[in-house]
Each structure stands twice: as structure tokens, then as C-alpha cells.
Amino acid sequence: MSPDSRVCRTHMVVCAGILALTLAGKSVALLHGGDLLKEAHSFLPGTYGLYVWVGLVLECAALAVLWARATRLFLMVCLGLGILFVGYHAVEVRLAVNAPCPCLGGLLGSWEPLARMESTISFMLAAALATSAFLGLAPRQPQVLSDTTTHQDQPSVGGWGVGLWLCLGAAVLLFWSGHVLGGDESMEAAKSLQYLRDPAAAARMWNDQPPLSSYVGAAIFGIFGLSLTAGRAVIILVGALLPLAWGAYCSRIGARWGAVFAVVLLWLALPSHFASFMLEAPAYAIGVGALLPLLLMRRQRAAWMLSALIGALALSIKLTAAFALVVPFVYLVQTARQRAIVWGTAVVLLTVAGSFLQPGWFWGTMGASHLAAPAREALEYRFTPAAYVSNWLVCLLALFALAARYLNSQMQSILPWVAAAGAALLIHMFHHPYWDYYVVHLMTPVVVLAGIGMVDLLQAARETKLPLWGRRSIWTVGLILCGLWGWQKFDTILESREGALPYAHSPVTEQLRALAAPGRTMFAMDPLWTFAAGQVQTPRDLTIIPKKRLWSGEITHEMIVGLLASNRVDALVVYQTTLNMPAWTNLLAGYLPTARERRHILFVRRELEPKPIDLPETSETAFDLKRLGL
């Protein structure tokens, strides 16, 4: 029996098992929840019933082919069924109100548990069926990662990846200009402004992160002025370390164009995170950049030392860079195991040593903030698989890479990225609170796997022995799936841009700038507004007030009001919800509302004789009304 024949027969058994599970699942769903599932899948009249009955007939036909022992024909039928069922769920994304994405169908919607479970299992089985059938039809020879692999036959395409990265990043900068890009970037901007204007007073500023990024931000603002665009541009430049590292790594494992595919997939999957003036993206990019010396300098002793320095730099931006450092650590375990522990120890020691050289690094504050028991309010911010759900095409390609490399004895070549993706998932499943920007840890390694999976898929499609019509069908369906996902992501990007807070030309910003005379003071619950006006927060103790600081009881609204009253702050920007809090009533009685931007309201001291606005008549913004369907 030839190796190809053994591979085909192995996949034949796998596909038969998947078909049996699918038949059983659909039968149980019809018997115990047919009406509910029809309602849940009602994106077109009668589609669910038609989908189930057609699926049952085709699956029975496929098993009949199996009975005839026609191995290749059976695999071809399974491939067609898998693509058909995946396509059904993919079309769902454009038409179903209750299914925001096809992968794990209604997980984010209002479906009943049975419908969510059925949609999840159906999609996963369809993806597994298509993947296994395709791999059985296009077996490949193993290409195992080796430290002695040369670059001559697989040159790096890091330059192409970096160029594409910068082009896409520039497009994001232009598209989001003047709008908030990321939930907490205003806090990072406020901290950098504080370090720029009054470094000595920065010690009074609450900060549970390493201060190095704030020093760098202060330098950026000192050179280019108080421009979030300048800060975002630097973040994008630092992020270019990712395609450089990806290009060098993918070239070594026979998937050189995987880095370029990964760049496109990442900017579509995370259209704002790697341009936002926040810490997560640069910390992760520098952490992955620690892989570059290990790849380019090979066995030179200086390679792991330089890599350790880069790793320590990443941790000095944010300690969550440890998620990225899983990649170089696992790579070292594979290629130079004796140095892996030494490398990890060096990274930790260098980080600790650097903390003593940076004024404003407070281990106590960081520990209290991150290790304290989660408050009841924090339970709302549990990890959800939304990142994977909305990026279903990326997950499909990553799963294909896993299956293809495992079955062809190439798992070692992608193990660092699998380890990084697995570590992030396991930790965030139990971590509270879970913020949106943590999706960087979850999706970035998956995107690399998806890029490799794209290369493997294209290569397998060229090598497959399918007839011409079969290959054309695969290309057509693949393009349709890519188009559907791209359409979904572009819609999401446009909706996010519409919902983003405009700060550059807001009436709140304009009035704060007009009030910024010598001696005038101002404070905003969201420091975006004072930063946009070019002013530091008053008092310094209230430079930033994140949710977890309020949850822990370290600061309360009564304390905030007391500090504002004792400092006689001239202008306040508060959230609309603040108006209903008794703690603020007496303080705001001495102010008049003069401007608002959605849920943010500007109050100015009565003594300054401001021109007030009527809040009851503008209790809702046009954006709020639109979201409510009014």
C-alpha cells in the first residue's frame, strides 16, 4: 500500500466518523427542537428545514459511496459537503439578524442554548469534514523545522510584509483621524502629557503600568506636539516588528508568503488595536521581535543575549508582553533547550533591574491592581469567544494549518505560535476583568497560523489530483468565503468608525481650549478632553481614574468630588450618568452645562459667566437615538 493510499484511507475513516456524528446531531435536533431551530435560523423562510433535509440526504448518499469502498470518490463527496455546509453558515452572516457571525452562529445573539449548540457543532463538523477530505486528497511531504535550514531556497518576504503593514496602518490613521481609537488610549495620552509638563508631579499620578511608555509618549509629544496621530504613527512603526519576525520565521518553515497573508488578516481581524495609542500592541510586537536575533544570528552567543534585552524591553512597556515572549521561549526550547531557561531568567532579571532605574515604577500599585480579588462589577467583563467568532475565516485557516502540519509530521514548525495562542486562551478564560484590547494576545498568534494555513492550502490545492472542475470549485468557494468575511469586517469597521467619539472638533474640546487661560484648571472623567485641549488634569491625583480603581474602593466618587471642590477646578467634563449620583449634586450646583458630546457634558464655574445649554432638551444624542432605532 502506497503512502498516499494510507493517507487517503485514514482520512476516509475520519470523514466517516464526522458524517455519523452529523447525522446523529441533526436527527436529535429535529426530534427535540425542530421548531426552535427553525426560528433561530430564520434568515430566509424555510432555509433551516431545507438545509437539514438536503444535508441528511447528501450525507446518506456519501455513506453509500463509502459502502462501495470508492475512497477517492468518497473524499471528494465529503469535501463538497463540507464546503456546502460551511458556506451555509457563512451566508448566514450577511442575512441573519440573530447571527452576528457564522462561526459559533448565535453565540453573541439572543438564541436559545439549543440553537447556539446546534449552530456551533454544525459549523465545527463542517469545517472538520472539509479539512480532512481535502488533506486526504492532497497529501504532502513533511518539511520539519531545523536549525540548519538555509534561506537560499526560501528567502524572507519581511520587506513586503513591512511595506504592506505601513500602508494599511497609514490608511487606518487617516480613517480614524480626529476620533477615539481604543477605549483607554486617552489615559495613556494623559499620562504622557503629565510626564511632559511636570515630571516631578508625575509621582502623584496613579499608574499601575511600567512608566517607560509614558516617557516615550512624552518625548513624542515634545517633538511633534500634542497629537494622538503622531503617537499612533509610532505605535504602527513599532508594530512593523511583527511582519519582520513573521517573514524570517515563515521562510524557514516553507511558508514564506504566510507573513504577508498574516499582515492582511491581522489588520482586518483587529482593525484598530495596532494603531491605537495604547500599550498592548507595542508590547506584544516588541515581545515577538525578541525572536528576530534568534532567527537571524543563529548560534552566535550574542543572539540570545540581545533577544533577552528585547524581551525585557517588551516587559518594561507592559508586563502582558509575557504572552508574546512565549514564542521565542518555545523556539529556544526546540532549538537550544539548554539556553531557554537561562534566556527566561535573564529576561526577568533585566526587567527587575530596569524597574529600579525608572522613576514612577510602583510594584506595590501594580500588584494591588492586578492581584486583588475581582469586584462584583468586574464579573460583567468575563472572557467571551467574540474574537474567535467574529474572525471565523482566520480560525478556519489556522485550524487547517494545525491539521495539515500535524498529519504531515510538521507540528514542530508551528509549535511556538500554537503555544502562544493556547497560553493566551487558557489565562484569559480565568482572568477578570477581561478588556477588549486583550484580543491582541488571543488573535495575533492565531493570525500567524492562519497565514501559514493559507500557504499550505494554496500549495495543497496546486498539488491535489482533483479534476479541473473540482479545483475550480474549490477556488470559487474559497473566494466567496473570503469575500463574505471581508464584507463582514468592512461593515464592522464602518460601524465602529460611526460609533467612535469625535474629539478633535467637538464643542467640548473647542470650549476647553478657549478656557485654557493661565491659571485656569480643568478635569475630565475621561482625560481625552483635557488632553485634546492641551491641558493636564487638576488635581494630579485624578489624572486617570480607571474602572478597576473605583471597583477596588481605592477611590470613590465622594473622594473625587472632595478633591475637585478643594482645588476649585474651573471646568469639569463628566459622564451623563454622573448627574444622577448624589455625591455630585452639590458640586455641580456651582457650575453650568455649556457643551456636550454624546454622553460627555462640560460644566463651567458660574463665576466665569458661561453661556449655558439646556440639558433636558438634549438628553439624547443623534447617535444614541440611532442605536435605539429611533
C-alpha positions in Angstrom: 0.0 0.0 0.0 1.4 3.4 -1.0 1.9 6.2 1.5 -0.7 8.3 -0.4 -3.2 5.4 -0.2 -2.7 5.0 3.5 -3.3 8.8 4.0 -6.5 8.6 1.9 -7.8 5.7 4.0 -7.0 7.4 7.2 -9.0 10.5 6.2 -11.8 8.2 4.9 -12.2 6.9 8.4 -12.2 10.4 9.9 -14.7 11.7 7.4 -17.0 8.7 8.0 -16.9 9.4 11.8 -17.8 13.1 11.2 -20.7 12.1 8.9 -22.0 9.8 11.5 -21.9 12.5 14.2 -23.5 15.0 11.9 -26.4 12.6 11.1 -26.9 11.9 14.8 -26.8 15.6 15.7 -29.3 16.6 13.0 -31.7 13.8 13.9 -31.7 14.7 17.6 -32.1 18.4 16.7 -35.1 17.7 14.5 -36.7 15.4 17.1 -36.2 17.6 20.1 -36.0 21.2 18.9 -37.1 21.5 15.3 -39.4 24.5 15.7 -36.9 26.3 17.9 -34.1 25.8 15.5 -36.2 26.9 12.5 -37.0 30.1 14.3 -33.3 30.6 15.2 -32.2 30.1 11.6 -35.0 32.1 10.1 -32.8 34.4 8.0 -34.7 33.2 4.9 -38.1 31.4 5.0 -37.7 27.7 5.2 -33.9 27.7 5.0 -33.2 25.6 8.1 -35.7 22.8 7.2 -34.3 22.7 3.6 -30.7 22.8 4.9 -31.4 19.9 7.3 -33.2 17.6 4.9 -30.8 18.3 2.0 -27.9 17.7 4.4 -29.4 14.4 5.6 -30.0 13.1 2.0 -26.5 14.1 0.9 -24.8 12.6 4.0 -26.7 9.3 3.4 -25.5 9.4 -0.2 -21.9 9.9 1.0 -22.2 6.9 3.3 -23.5 4.9 0.4 -20.4 5.8 -1.6 -18.3 4.8 1.5 -20.1 1.4 1.4 -18.9 1.0 -2.2 -15.3 1.5 -1.0 -14.6 4.2 -3.5 -12.1 6.0 -1.4 -11.2 9.0 -3.6 -14.8 9.5 -4.7 -15.9 9.4 -1.0 -13.4 12.0 -0.1 -14.4 14.2 -3.0 -18.1 14.0 -1.9 -17.1 14.8 1.7 -15.1 17.8 0.5 -18.2 19.1 -1.4 -20.4 18.5 1.6 -18.0 20.3 4.0 -17.7 23.3 1.7 -21.5 23.4 1.2 -22.2 23.4 5.0 -19.5 25.9 5.8 -20.9 28.1 3.0 -24.4 27.9 4.5 -23.1 29.3 7.8 -21.0 31.9 6.0 -24.1 33.2 4.1 -25.8 33.4 7.4 -23.6 36.3 8.5 -24.9 38.6 5.8 -28.6 37.9 6.3 -29.3 36.7 9.9 -30.1 39.4 12.5 -29.5 37.0 15.3 -26.3 35.5 13.9 -23.6 38.2 14.0 -21.1 35.7 12.6 -21.3 32.2 11.2 -18.7 30.5 13.3 -20.4 29.6 16.6 -23.5 31.1 14.9 -25.7 32.8 17.6 -23.2 32.8 20.5 -23.5 36.6 20.7 -27.1 36.8 19.8 -30.4 36.0 21.6 -30.7 32.4 20.6 -31.7 29.7 23.0 -29.0 27.4 24.2 -30.1 24.5 21.9 -29.8 26.7 18.8 -26.4 28.0 19.9 -25.2 24.5 20.5 -26.5 23.2 17.2 -25.0 26.0 15.2 -21.7 25.6 16.9 -21.4 21.9 16.4 -22.7 22.1 12.8 -20.1 24.6 11.8 -17.2 22.8 13.6 -18.1 19.5 12.0 -18.5 21.0 8.5 -15.0 22.7 8.8 -13.5 19.4 10.1 -15.1 17.4 7.2 -13.8 19.8 4.5 -10.3 19.9 6.0 -9.9 16.2 6.5 -11.3 15.4 3.0 -9.0 18.0 1.4 -5.9 16.7 3.2 -6.7 13.2 2.2 -6.9 14.2 -1.5 -3.7 16.3 -1.4 -1.1 14.6 0.8 2.2 16.4 1.2 5.8 15.5 2.1 6.9 16.6 5.6 9.1 19.7 5.9 10.3 19.8 9.5 11.8 22.9 11.1 15.5 22.6 11.5 18.1 25.0 12.9 20.3 24.2 10.0 17.7 25.2 7.4 19.1 27.6 4.8 17.5 30.7 3.5 18.6 30.3 -0.1 15.6 28.5 -1.5 13.1 30.3 0.8 14.1 34.0 1.0 12.3 36.1 3.5 9.5 38.4 2.4 9.7 40.6 5.5 10.2 43.7 3.4 7.0 43.1 1.5 5.2 42.5 4.9 6.6 45.7 6.4 5.6 47.7 3.4 2.1 46.4 3.4 1.9 46.9 7.2 2.8 50.5 6.9 0.4 51.1 4.0 -2.5 49.6 6.0 -1.5 51.4 9.1 -1.5 54.8 7.3 -5.0 54.0 5.9 -6.2 53.4 9.5 -4.6 56.6 10.7 -6.4 58.6 8.0 -9.7 56.8 8.5 -9.8 57.4 12.3 -8.3 60.9 12.4 -10.0 63.0 15.0 -11.8 60.1 16.5 -11.2 57.9 19.5 -9.4 54.7 18.6 -9.4 52.4 21.5 -11.1 52.5 24.9 -8.3 53.6 27.1 -5.8 55.4 24.8 -6.9 58.7 26.4 -5.5 57.5 29.7 -2.1 56.7 28.1 -2.1 60.1 26.4 -2.9 61.9 29.7 0.0 60.1 31.5 2.4 61.0 28.8 1.3 64.6 28.9 1.7 64.7 32.7 5.3 63.4 32.3 6.0 66.1 29.7 4.6 69.0 31.6 5.5 68.2 35.1 7.7 65.1 35.5 8.2 65.7 39.2 4.5 65.7 39.9 4.0 62.5 37.9 4.8 60.6 41.1 1.4 61.7 42.4 -0.3 60.2 39.4 -1.9 56.8 39.9 -0.3 54.3 37.5 -0.4 50.5 37.6 1.8 50.1 34.5 5.5 50.5 33.8 6.3 54.1 33.2 8.6 53.6 30.2 5.8 54.1 27.6 4.8 57.3 29.3 8.4 58.6 29.0 8.4 57.7 25.3 5.0 59.3 24.8 6.2 62.5 26.5 9.1 62.6 24.0 6.8 62.1 21.1 4.5 64.9 22.2 7.5 67.1 22.9 8.8 66.6 19.3 5.6 66.5 17.3 3.2 68.4 19.6 0.1 67.1 21.4 -1.1 64.9 18.5 -2.6 61.5 19.0 -1.9 60.9 15.3 1.8 61.2 16.0 1.6 58.8 18.9 -0.4 56.3 16.8 2.1 56.5 13.9 4.9 55.5 16.3 2.8 52.6 17.5 2.4 51.4 13.9 6.1 51.7 13.3 6.9 49.6 16.3 4.3 47.1 15.2 6.3 46.6 12.0 8.5 44.2 14.1 5.7 41.7 13.7 5.9 41.2 9.9 9.8 41.3 10.1 9.7 38.4 12.6 6.9 36.6 10.8 8.8 36.9 7.5 12.0 35.4 8.9 10.2 32.6 10.6 7.8 31.6 7.9 10.6 31.5 5.4 12.3 28.9 7.5 9.3 26.5 7.5 8.4 26.7 3.8 5.6 29.2 4.1 7.4 32.4 3.2 4.3 34.3 1.9 2.4 33.4 5.2 3.8 36.6 6.7 2.2 38.7 4.0 -1.1 36.9 4.3 -0.9 37.3 8.1 -0.5 41.1 7.8 -3.7 41.4 5.8 -5.6 39.1 8.1 -4.4 40.9 11.2 -5.4 44.4 10.0 -8.9 43.0 9.1 -9.3 41.0 12.2 -8.1 43.8 14.5 -8.6 47.0 12.5 -7.8 49.4 15.3 -5.7 47.7 18.0 -2.3 48.0 16.3 -2.8 51.7 15.6 -4.3 52.8 19.0 -2.1 54.8 21.3 -2.1 52.1 24.0 0.4 49.6 25.4 -0.8 46.2 24.4 0.2 46.3 20.7 3.7 47.7 21.1 4.5 45.4 24.0 3.3 42.4 22.0 5.2 43.5 18.9 8.5 44.0 20.7 8.0 40.7 22.5 7.7 38.9 19.2 10.6 40.9 18.0 12.8 39.1 20.5 12.6 36.2 18.1 14.5 38.1 15.4 18.0 37.8 16.8 17.5 34.0 17.4 16.5 33.6 13.7 19.0 35.9 12.0 22.1 35.4 14.2 21.7 31.7 14.5 24.0 30.1 17.1 26.0 33.2 17.9 26.2 33.8 21.7 25.2 37.4 21.3 21.8 36.3 19.7 20.1 35.1 22.9 21.6 38.0 24.9 20.2 40.5 22.5 16.9 38.6 22.5 16.8 38.8 26.3 17.3 42.5 26.2 14.5 42.9 23.7 12.2 40.7 25.9 13.0 42.9 28.9 12.2 46.0 26.9 8.8 44.5 26.0 8.0 43.7 29.7 9.0 47.3 30.5 6.3 48.5 28.2 3.7 46.2 29.7 4.0 43.0 31.7 1.4 41.3 29.5 4.2 41.1 26.9 4.8 37.8 28.5 2.1 36.4 26.2 4.4 37.3 23.2 7.5 36.0 24.9 6.1 32.5 24.8 7.0 32.4 21.1 10.8 33.0 21.5 10.9 30.8 24.6 9.3 27.8 22.9 11.5 28.3 19.9 14.6 28.2 22.2 13.3 25.1 23.9 13.0 23.5 20.4 16.4 24.6 19.1 18.7 25.3 22.1 17.0 23.8 25.1 19.9 24.4 27.4 19.7 28.2 26.8 15.9 28.5 27.2 15.9 28.7 31.0 18.9 31.0 31.0 17.2 33.2 28.5 14.0 33.4 30.5 15.9 34.1 33.7 17.9 36.9 32.0 14.6 38.5 30.8 13.2 38.6 34.3 16.4 39.9 35.9 16.8 42.6 33.3 13.2 43.7 33.8 13.5 43.9 37.5 16.8 45.8 37.3 15.3 48.2 34.8 12.4 48.9 37.1 14.7 50.4 39.7 16.1 52.8 37.1 12.7 54.2 36.1 11.1 56.7 38.5 7.4 56.0 38.6 7.6 52.2 38.5 5.5 51.2 41.5 5.5 47.4 42.1 3.1 47.8 45.0 0.4 49.6 43.0 0.8 47.2 40.1 0.4 44.2 42.4 -2.6 45.6 44.2 -4.3 46.4 41.0 -3.8 43.1 39.2 -3.8 40.6 42.0 -6.8 41.9 44.1 -9.9 39.8 44.2 -12.3 40.8 41.4 -15.1 43.1 42.4 -18.7 42.1 41.7 -18.9 44.6 38.9 -15.9 43.0 37.2 -17.9 39.8 36.6 -19.6 41.6 33.7 -16.2 41.6 31.9 -15.7 37.9 31.6 -13.8 36.4 28.7 -16.1 35.6 25.7 -15.1 33.9 22.4 -16.2 37.0 20.5 -12.7 37.5 19.0 -12.7 34.0 17.5 -16.4 34.2 16.5 -16.1 37.4 14.5 -12.9 36.2 12.9 -14.1 32.8 11.7 -12.1 32.8 8.5 -8.9 33.3 10.4 -9.8 30.5 12.7 -10.6 28.2 9.8 -7.3 28.8 8.2 -5.5 28.3 11.5 -7.2 25.0 12.0 -6.2 24.0 8.5 -2.6 24.7 9.3 -2.8 22.7 12.5 -4.4 19.7 10.8 -2.1 19.8 7.8 1.1 20.2 9.8 0.2 17.6 12.4 -0.8 15.0 9.8 2.4 15.6 7.8 4.7 15.5 10.9 5.4 19.2 10.7 3.8 20.2 14.0 7.2 21.3 15.4 7.4 24.1 12.8 4.3 25.9 14.2 4.6 24.9 17.9 5.7 28.4 19.2 2.6 30.0 17.8 0.3 27.2 19.0 1.8 27.6 22.4 1.3 31.4 22.5 -2.3 31.0 21.3 -3.1 28.3 23.8 -1.5 30.2 26.7 -3.5 33.3 26.0 -6.7 31.4 25.7 -6.2 29.5 29.0 -5.2 32.5 31.0 -8.0 34.8 29.7 -10.6 32.2 30.4 -10.0 32.6 34.1 -8.8 36.3 34.2 -11.2 39.0 35.4 -11.7 41.6 34.2 -11.2 41.0 30.5 -10.8 44.1 28.4 -11.3 44.4 24.7 -7.7 45.1 23.9 -6.6 41.8 25.3 -7.8 40.4 22.0 -4.3 41.2 20.8 -2.9 38.2 22.8 -5.6 35.9 21.5 -5.7 36.7 17.8 -2.1 37.6 16.9 -0.7 34.1 17.1 -3.8 32.7 15.5 -3.3 35.1 12.6 0.2 33.8 12.1 -1.2 30.2 12.0 -3.8 31.4 9.5 -1.2 32.9 7.3 0.7 29.6 7.3 -2.5 27.8 6.7 -3.2 29.9 3.7 0.1 29.0 2.2 -0.4 25.3 2.9 -3.9 25.5 1.5 -2.7 27.1 -1.8 0.1 24.6 -2.1 -2.1 21.7 -1.4 -4.7 23.0 -4.0 -1.9 23.0 -6.6 -0.7 19.5 -5.7 -4.2 17.9 -5.5 -5.2 15.3 -8.0 -8.7 16.6 -8.3 -10.1 17.1 -11.8 -10.1 20.6 -13.2 -13.8 21.3 -12.3 -13.0 20.2 -8.7 -10.1 22.6 -8.4 -12.1 25.5 -9.9 -14.9 24.8 -7.5 -12.6 24.9 -4.5 -11.1 28.3 -5.7 -14.6 29.7 -6.3 -15.9 28.7 -2.9 -12.7 29.9 -1.2 -13.1 33.3 -2.8 -16.7 33.5 -1.8 -15.9 32.8 1.8 -13.1 35.4 1.8 -15.5 37.9 0.2 -18.1 37.2 2.8 -15.7 37.6 5.7 -14.2 40.7 4.1 -17.6 42.2 3.7 -18.5 41.5 7.3 -15.2 43.1 8.5 -15.6 46.2 6.4 -19.2 46.6 7.7 -17.8 46.3 11.3 -15.1 48.8 10.6 -17.6 51.3 9.2 -19.9 50.8 12.2 -17.0 51.3 14.6 -16.0 54.5 12.9 -19.5 55.8 13.1 -19.7 54.9 16.8 -16.3 56.4 17.6 -16.3 59.5 19.7 -15.2 62.6 17.6 -12.9 64.7 19.8 -10.9 66.9 17.5 -13.7 69.3 16.5 -16.1 68.7 19.3 -17.8 71.7 21.0 -16.4 70.3 24.3 -12.9 70.4 23.0 -13.3 73.9 21.5 -14.7 75.4 24.7 -11.9 73.8 26.8 -9.3 75.3 24.5 -11.0 78.7 24.9 -10.9 78.3 28.6 -7.2 77.3 28.7 -6.0 80.7 30.0 -3.2 80.9 32.5 -4.4 79.9 36.0 -7.5 78.1 34.7 -7.9 74.5 35.7 -9.9 71.6 34.3 -10.7 68.0 34.9 -12.4 65.2 32.9 -13.5 61.8 33.9 -12.3 60.7 30.5 -8.9 62.6 30.2 -9.3 62.6 26.4 -10.9 66.1 26.6 -8.2 67.8 28.7 -5.5 66.2 26.5 -7.3 67.5 23.3 -7.3 70.9 24.9 -3.6 70.7 25.7 -4.0 70.8 29.5 -3.1 68.4 32.3 -5.7 67.2 34.8 -6.2 69.1 38.0 -5.6 67.8 40.6 -2.7 65.5 39.6 -4.1 62.7 41.8 -7.0 62.4 39.4 -5.0 62.2 36.2 -6.6 58.9 35.4 -9.5 57.0 37.1 -10.0 53.6 35.5 -12.9 51.4 36.5 -10.8 49.0 38.5 -9.6 51.8 40.7 -13.3 52.6 41.6 -14.2 48.9 41.9 -11.4 48.3 44.4 -12.6 51.1 46.6 -9.2 52.8 46.4 -11.0 55.9 45.2 -14.7 56.8 45.4 -17.0 59.4 43.8 -17.1 61.2 47.2 -13.3 61.4 47.2 -13.2 62.7 43.6 -15.8 65.4 44.4 -13.9 66.4 47.5 -10.6 66.9 45.6 -12.3 68.8 42.9 -14.0 71.1 45.4 -10.9 71.8 47.4 -9.0 72.7 44.2 -11.8 74.8 42.9 -11.5 73.4 39.4 -12.9 75.8 36.7 -14.2 73.2 34.1 -15.4 69.7 34.5 -16.3 67.1 31.9 -18.4 64.4 33.4 -20.4 61.5 32.1 -24.2 61.9 31.8 -24.7 59.1 34.4 -22.9 61.3 36.9 -25.9 63.7 37.0 -27.9 61.1 38.9 -25.3 60.5 41.6 -26.0 62.2 44.9 -22.2 62.7 45.5 -22.0 65.1 42.6 -25.2 67.1 43.2 -23.8 69.9 45.5 -20.6 70.3 43.4 -22.4 70.7 40.1 -24.8 73.2 41.6 -21.9 75.7 41.3 -21.5 75.0 37.6 -23.4 75.5 34.4 -23.5 73.0 31.5 -22.1 74.6 28.4 -21.5 71.8 25.8 -21.9 68.1 25.3 -20.7 65.4 23.0 -22.9 62.4 23.3 -22.7 61.2 26.9 -20.0 63.7 27.9 -21.1 67.0 29.4 -18.9 70.1 30.0 -19.7 72.1 33.2 -18.1 75.6 33.8 -18.0 77.6 37.0 -20.8 80.1 37.3 -18.3 82.8 38.3 -16.9 82.6 34.7 -20.3 83.6 33.4 -20.5 80.8 30.7 -23.4 80.5 28.2 -25.4 77.5 29.4 -27.2 74.9 27.3 -30.5 73.2 28.2 -29.7 69.6 29.1 -33.3 68.2 29.2 -33.8 69.2 25.5 -30.6 67.3 24.5 -30.8 64.4 26.9 -30.1 62.0 23.9 -27.7 62.5 21.1 -28.5 61.6 17.5 -26.1 58.7 17.8 -27.9 57.4 20.9 -31.3 57.7 19.1 -30.0 55.9 16.0 -28.7 53.0 18.1 -32.1 52.7 19.7 -33.8 52.6 16.3 -35.5 55.9 16.8 
